[in-house]
Amino acid sequence: MSEFPSPDFSEPQWAFPLFALMWFGIGGFLSLLSGWRSLASRFPAADSIQGENFRFVSGSMGLSFFPVNYGSCLFVTINEKGFRVAILFMFRFLSPPLFIPWAQVESVAEKRVLFMRYAAIRIRENWPLLSFYGKAGKRILEAYAKVSSKRAL
């Protein structure tokens, strides 16, 4: 009876498969932890949309006390119907693009951490808090204020 030797994972041929497994595992875990997967089931983005585009945006998503940070890897498009958020393709495993209509946004508030201002977005009936920094965050604040004032009339 012959036995197969167990693989030695320290050998070079295992480096790429183990790295890929780790990459996708961590990406999938962060998608679940941040709430991206939850939002994607409710707000899938069919295609790209027309609007004002922001590339390599920094932001965060998740619980307010333990968010997952996305440093300069988000793409945001804003128009009069809502906003689309996508992540850089290398990190997209279990994190498909989202389209969140303004009607589903509960609130957008300007917050500040030290010298950085950002837009904190709460979605109706969903737990993750979204935050966007820089010009994209500022533009989301402005667009939401404009849409809210139209609804109030």
Secondary structure, 3 states (H helix, E strand, C coil): CCCCCCCCCCCHHHHHHHHHHHHHHHHHHHHHHHCHHHHHHHCECCCCCCCEEEEEEEEEEEECCEEEEEEEEEEEEECCCEEEEEECHHHCCCCCCEEEEHHHEEEEEEEEECCEEEEEEEECCCCCEEEEEHHHHHHHHHHHHHHHHHHHC
